[in-house]
C-alpha cells in the first residue's frame, strides 16, 4: 500500500506558509528533505503539515529557529521528559522579560527625545535628529 503524500504547494497551502518557507526549513534542518517523484517533484508525508504548523506556532511564541530545532528534537525523543520542555519555555519567558525591559527603556529614551523637540517647524535644526546624530555614547545614568 502506498502512503499518501503531498506536493510542496499542498503542504504550503495547508500549513499557511509559502513554498520558500518550506525550502528554508529544509535547509535549516527543521524538515527532512522529502522523497522525490520521478518527475522531480517533492513528496511530503502528511505529517509535514502538522510539523510546519508546530514550527510556526513556536515562532509566534518567540522561539528562534535554533530553539525550535531543540524543541523538535525533544518532540521526537521518546525518552525526553516534559520538564525539559518546561525549562526551555521558562528560559524563553526570561528572555522575553529581558526584551520587555529593554523596550521600555528604549521607549522612555525616545519619549525624552520627543519632549525636547519643541520647535515649531520654522527652524531647520531638529534637536531629535541632532540627538540621534551624536557621535559619542552617553553614559548610563
FENURHU-V257030 format. One line per field, one symbol per residue. psi: psi as a letter, one per 40 degrees, with the letter a starting at -180 (. if undefined). Layout:
BEGIN
psi->???
END
This chain:
BEGIN
psi->hhihiiidddddddefiidddddddddeedhihiiiideeiihiidddddddddddddddeeiidddddddddddeheeiiddddddddddddddddddddddddddddddddddegeieeehdhhddddddehdhiiih.
END
